[in-house]
């Protein structure tokens, strides 16, 4: 899909390039979130593979600044689950991987996002559009 756009329009403006990148990252994030909800490991694998293919289409930065090292699909899946008080073991069970694998992904996420904690990684992920914003809590009326 985007490859066709790039073939037809080789000289995109930075704004157009940023828009396409944001859309591709959003699509990949959505696929990862859907995969998290699906109970079937085979369907989850297909969705995660599709998200990886979408992320592979994200254009590389062409500015002089060093590009942010992209997160893998599994690292995105782990990052999206770091938002709560969910233990890493529970995240591992939900992703059908070992606890140590999740710990490795968390370390890689921290390193790639320049974070030192869960909260910092999630906040940075939100800034980059990798983690959806939390819905505002509505306080129940006081009687």
Backbone as a ProteinNet text record, in pm:
[ID]
protein_1_A
[PRIMARY]
XXXXXXXXXXXXXXXXXXXXXXXXXXXXXXXXXXXXXXXXXXXXXXXXXXXXXXXXXXXXXXXXXXXXXXXXXXXXXXXXXXXXXXXXXXXXXXXXXXXXXXXXXXXXXXXXXXXXXXXXXXXXXXXXXXXXXXXXXXXXXXX
[TERTIARY]
82.1	0	86.4	164.6	245.7	355.6	403.5	509.5	461.7	335.5	279.7	279	240.6	240	380.4	479.3	616.3	668	624.7	667.3	611.1	486.8	422.6	465.5	501.4	531.9	667.1	777.2	906	951.8	900.3	944.6	832.4	813.8	713	768.8	681.5	723.4	740.9	809.5	827.4	693.3	599.4	467.7	394.5	399.9	336.3	402.3	533.8	607.9	570.7	560.6	524.3	381.9	292.3	153.9	145.7	215.4	216	277	386	449.9	355.4	289.4	196.3	83.1	32.6	-74.3	-27.1	91.7	143.9	167.4	220.3	243.3	109.7	8.5	-123.8	-182.1	-172.1	-223.9	-155.2	-23.8	49.5	6.8	-6.2	-49.3	-188.8	-277.8	-413.7	-411.8	-331.6	-320.7	-268.4	-171.6	-116.5	-222.8	-301.8	-406.9	-514.3	-550.9	-648.2	-591.1	-463.7	-399.6	-401.2	-391.2	-391.9	-527.2	-633.5	-768	-805.8	-750.3	-783.8	-730.6	-814.9	-775.4	-701.3	-708.6	-648.1	-503.5	-406.4	-265.6	-232.7	-299.1	-269.5	-314.1	-433.9	-482	-391.8	-350	-260.8	-131.8	-76.9	46.7	30.6	-82.3	-107.9	-116.6	-188.5	-202.3	-67.7	11.4	142.8	233.4	227.7	306.2	262.7	132.6	82.8	128.6	127.4	176	323.8	401.3	543.9	561.5	477.8	486.9	451.6	352.1	314.1	428.6	488.4	598.2	720.2	737.9	851.4	836.4	713.4	689.8	711.8	733.2	752.9	881.7	874	995.3	1097.3	1222.2	1329.9	1349.2	1386.3	1409.1	1524.8	1509.1	1613.4	1682.3	1650.2	1712.9	1852.1	1926.5	2060.4	2061.4	1948	1940.7	1938.7	2001	1997.3	1854.4	1808.4	1670.6	1648.5	1527.5	1488.6	1483.3	1544.8	1545.3	1402.8	1343.3	1203.6	1186.9	1071.1	1037.2	987.6	1018.1	963.3	815.8	745.8	603.2	583	666	652.6	684.2	782	813.4	696.1	630.1	510.3	399.6	384.3	280.9	308.9	434.7	471.7	451.4	494.9	479.3	333.5	244.3	102.5	45.3	106.9	58.4	125	227.7	296.8	217.6	111	34	-35.2	-60.2	-130.6	-39.3	-100.8	-27.5	-15.9	-12.5	-8.1	132.9	146.4	279.8	335.5	467.3	530.5	493.6	475.1	434.7	300	208.4	75.9	86.6	172.6	196.2	250.9	345.3	404.4	297.3	209.9	103	11.8	-20.2	-107.6	-45	87.8	158.4	210.4	186.8	232.5	383.8	455.3	601	644.8	773.6	823.2	837.7	843.7	864.7	996.4	1100.1	1231	1226.7	1148	1134.3	1071.9	969.2	905	1004.2	1082.5	1182.8	1282.2	1321.7	1413.6	1348.7	1221.9	1150.7	1139.2	1111	1097.9	1231.2	1341.6	1473.1	1497.8	1462.6	1482.3	1394.1	1269.7	1179.1	1237.1	1283.3	1342.7	1461.8	1546.6	1666.8	1630.1	1539.8	1504.3	1428.5	1350.9	1274.3	1347	1462.8	1537.3	1465.3	1400.2	1321.3	1391.1	1356.9	1413.1	1306.4	1180.1	1071.4	955	860.9	739.6	665.8	645.4	569.4	636.5	767.9	841.7	832.2	841	830	691.3	587.9	450.9	428.7	479	464.1	533.5	653.5	727.5	654.2	600.2	521.8	399.4	335.2	219.5	262.3	375.5	426.1	447.8	494.5	525.6	404.9	291.9	172.2	174.2	260	269.9	173.9	132.8	41.4	-77.4	-199.7	-315.9	-330.1	-385.7	-408.5	-514.3	-497.3	-596.4	-722.9	-838.8	-961.8	-970.2	-1025.6	-1037.6	-1131.3	-1093.8	-1179	-1293.1	-1410.2	-1527.7	-1560.5	-1565.1	-1595.7	-1746.7	-1788.8	-1932.4	-1986.7	-2111.2	-2167.8	-2178.4	-2154.4	-2162.5	-2302.6	-2367.2	-2504.9	-2507.3
-119.3	0	125.4	155.2	275.3	270.6	151.2	141.9	200.7	177	231.4	383	436.9	581.3	637.5	570.3	619.2	606.1	501.8	487.2	598.6	635.4	738.8	879	894.8	1027	1020	1013.3	992.2	1108.6	1227.8	1344.3	1392.6	1321.5	1361.7	1470.4	1557.7	1658	1589.5	1655.5	1598.6	1575.8	1665.6	1653.5	1530.9	1509.3	1392.4	1264	1264.6	1149	1118.5	1223.2	1205.5	1151.9	1198.4	1151.7	1003.8	963.8	823.1	737.5	782.3	708.6	693	801.6	795.9	697.8	697.8	604.2	458.5	431.7	295.1	248.6	336.3	300.7	276.3	357.8	339.5	204.9	171	42.5	-73.4	-66.3	-173.6	-181.9	-67.9	-67.7	-125.6	-93.9	-147.3	-299	-347.7	-492.9	-561.2	-499.3	-557.3	-558.3	-449.6	-445.3	-550.7	-569.4	-673	-810.6	-830.1	-958.4	-985.4	-880.9	-897.9	-946.8	-912.5	-949.6	-1089.4	-1129.9	-1258.8	-1372.1	-1470.6	-1581	-1691.9	-1693.7	-1800.1	-1765.5	-1846.5	-1815.7	-1807.4	-1888	-1881.7	-1748.9	-1703.3	-1573.2	-1461.5	-1472.6	-1372.1	-1366.3	-1482.2	-1486.7	-1421.6	-1446.1	-1386.5	-1234.3	-1185.6	-1041.4	-976.1	-1041.6	-986.8	-985.9	-1091.2	-1094	-981.8	-959.7	-852.6	-716	-698.7	-572.8	-552.5	-660.4	-651.6	-609.1	-662.2	-625.6	-478.1	-430.2	-289	-200.9	-237.2	-156.8	-158.8	-266.2	-272.9	-170.4	-125.4	-27.1	116.4	136.3	271.6	327.2	445.1	501.8	540.3	526.1	563.2	713.8	767.8	912.1	952	1067	1112.7	1237.9	1275.5	1395.4	1360.9	1463.5	1443	1382.5	1390.1	1334.5	1182.7	1116.1	971.3	922.9	828.2	782.8	704.9	716.5	639.2	493.5	407	266	212.8	158.4	115.1	-5.5	-11	-125.2	-238.1	-360.6	-475.2	-487.4	-571.3	-591.2	-646.4	-739.4	-795.5	-690.9	-606.7	-499.8	-402.2	-373.2	-289.2	-354.8	-486	-557.7	-549.7	-566.3	-557.1	-414.5	-316.5	-176.8	-142.4	-189	-157.5	-218.2	-325	-389.3	-335	-254	-197	-85	-42.1	72.8	48.9	-71.3	-99.1	-159	-210.7	-275.8	-426.7	-463.3	-603.7	-658.4	-767.6	-826.8	-880.2	-882.5	-930.8	-1075.9	-1156.4	-1296.5	-1303.9	-1217.1	-1215.6	-1167.6	-1070.6	-1025.3	-1141.2	-1216.1	-1331.1	-1434.5	-1463.2	-1559.9	-1513.4	-1384.5	-1331	-1332.8	-1325.3	-1326.3	-1464.8	-1563.3	-1700.3	-1708.7	-1635.9	-1640.4	-1656.1	-1676.6	-1694	-1560	-1568.7	-1450.5	-1382	-1461.6	-1404.9	-1333.3	-1384.3	-1317.3	-1180	-1171.5	-1042.2	-947.8	-998.3	-912.7	-858.8	-942.1	-897.6	-790.1	-810.2	-710.3	-578.6	-585.5	-464.1	-388.2	-460	-394.5	-325.8	-394.4	-336.9	-213.8	-219.5	-104.6	13.5	-10	96.9	159.3	73.8	122	203.6	151.8	218.9	348.9	355.2	476.7	570.1	527.3	609.6	623.6	518.1	520.5	441.8	476.8	407.7	337.2	353.9	292.3	263.2	185.9	155.5	282.4	367.3	490.5	577.8	586.5	667.7	607.4	475.1	408.8	429.4	416.2	433.4	579.4	673.1	815.2	845.8	794.3	816.2	749.6	630.3	561	640.6	705.6	790.9	910.9	971.4	1086.6	1049.2	926.9	881.3	818.8	810.1	750.2	599	537.6	392.2	331.3	410.2	364.7	460	405.4	494.9	567.7	687.3	764.6	695.7	704.7	647.9	731.7	664.5	743.3	811.8	931.6	1005.8	932.2	927.3	862.9	955.7	899.6	976.9	943.4	1046.1	1028	1007.8	906.5	888.6	1004.4	1041.8	1153.5	1118.5	1217.4	1198.5	1235.2	1140.4	1166	1228.1
0	0	0	104.1	102.3	-3	-36.5	-135.7	-267.9	-300.8	-423.4	-415.8	-300.9	-282.3	-299.1	-242.2	-254.1	-396.4	-469.3	-607.8	-695	-670.8	-750.9	-709.3	-584.7	-529.8	-459	-533.4	-468.2	-381.4	-403.6	-326.6	-235.1	-126.2	-29	60.9	104.3	201.1	335.7	426	560.1	626.1	605.7	666.5	612.4	481.5	421.4	472.2	477.8	526	671.1	753.1	893.6	907	821	824.9	789.3	685.1	644.7	755	813.1	921.3	1039.7	1078.2	1190.9	1163.2	1040.6	1005	1013.1	961.4	965.5	1109.1	1192.3	1332.7	1402	1370.1	1429.4	1387.6	1259.1	1210.9	1283.5	1295.2	1363.8	1509.9	1575.7	1715.4	1731.9	1639.3	1643.7	1626.5	1533.3	1513.6	1639.5	1705.5	1828.4	1938.1	1949.6	2051.9	2024.1	1897.1	1862	1895.3	1865.7	1896.1	2045.9	2126.6	2272	2321.9	2250.7	2292.3	2243.2	2131.6	2071.3	2158.4	2182.1	2269.1	2194	2063.5	1984.2	1949.9	1995.4	1967.9	1819	1734.1	1590.7	1531.2	1569.6	1520.5	1571	1696.6	1753.5	1673.6	1640	1561.2	1425.7	1359.6	1228.2	1240.9	1342.7	1361.1	1392.2	1475.6	1510.5	1387.3	1306.4	1182.5	1087.2	1078.4	991.7	1042.7	1175.3	1233.6	1201.1	1206.1	1172.8	1026.9	938.8	797.7	778.2	851.3	842.5	890.6	1004.9	1059	967	892.6	799.9	687.9	663.7	557.8	604.1	734.5	786.2	727.3	665.6	605	711.4	676.8	769.1	766.7	880.1	891	799.2	734.1	643.5	695.4	817.2	872.8	924	966.6	1018.3	1157.9	1227.5	1363.1	1355.5	1454.2	1451.6	1471.1	1389	1399.9	1528.8	1580.4	1696.7	1654.1	1731.2	1696.5	1712.8	1607.7	1617.2	1708.3	1771.8	1855.9	1766.8	1806.6	1735.1	1771.2	1697.8	1724.7	1865.4	1906.5	2041	2147	2121.4	2216.6	2226.3	2113.7	2115.7	2197.3	2180.6	2255.9	2405.6	2444.4	2586	2635.2	2558.6	2598.2	2623.4	2536.5	2553.2	2680.2	2730.1	2852.8	2979.3	2963.6	3080.1	3145.7	3081.3	3128.3	3262.1	3299.4	3424.4	3529.1	3630.8	3739	3713.7	3587.2	3549.3	3570.5	3647.7	3666.2	3533.4	3523.8	3400.6	3370.4	3473.7	3450.9	3380.7	3419.7	3357.3	3212	3186.8	3049	2966.7	3024.3	2954.9	2921.4	3016.7	2992	2878.9	2876.7	2772.2	2634.2	2628.3	2499.4	2461.4	2549	2524.4	2510.6	2597	2600.4	2744.9	2766.5	2902.6	2974.1	3104.2	3188.2	3151.2	3128.3	3091.4	2956.4	2864	2734.7	2752.3	2836.6	2862.3	2929.2	3024	3089.1	2986.6	2891.3	2786.1	2699.5	2665.3	2585.3	2661.8	2791.5	2873.2	2874.4	2892.5	2890.7	2756.3	2647.1	2513.7	2493.6	2542.2	2531.7	2608.4	2732.4	2812.4	2738.9	2683.6	2615.1	2491.6	2410.8	2285.9	2309.6	2417.7	2446.3	2542.5	2591.9	2685.9	2818.5	2862.4	2985.8	3095.6	3219.8	3335.5	3417.7	3380.1	3455.9	3363.3	3415.7	3341.6	3302.1	3402.2	3379.7	3273.8	3279.7	3183	3042.7	3033	2902.6	2842.9	2925.4	2876.9	2835.1	2916.1	2881.8	2749.4	2731.1	2605.3	2488.4	2514.6	2412.3	2371.5	2468.3	2437.1	2353	2389.5	2313.1	2166.5	2144.6	2009.1	1939.2	2008.7	1950.7	1948.5	2028.6	2032.9	2133.5	2232.3	2336.9	2336.6	2330.8	2330.1	2463	2457.3	2579.8	2664	2794.9	2885.8	2881.3	2884.3	2891.5	3027.4	3027.5	3153.1	3247.8	3374.3	3474.3	3510.2	3511.2	3548.3	3692.6	3775.6	3916.5	3931	4009.6	4031.1	4114	4088.1	4163.7	4311.7	4394.9	4539.2	4583.3	4651.9	4698.4	4833.7
[MASK]
+++++++++++++++++++++++++++++++++++++++++++++++++++++++++++++++++++++++++++++++++++++++++++++++++++++++++++++++++++++++++++++++++++++++++++++++

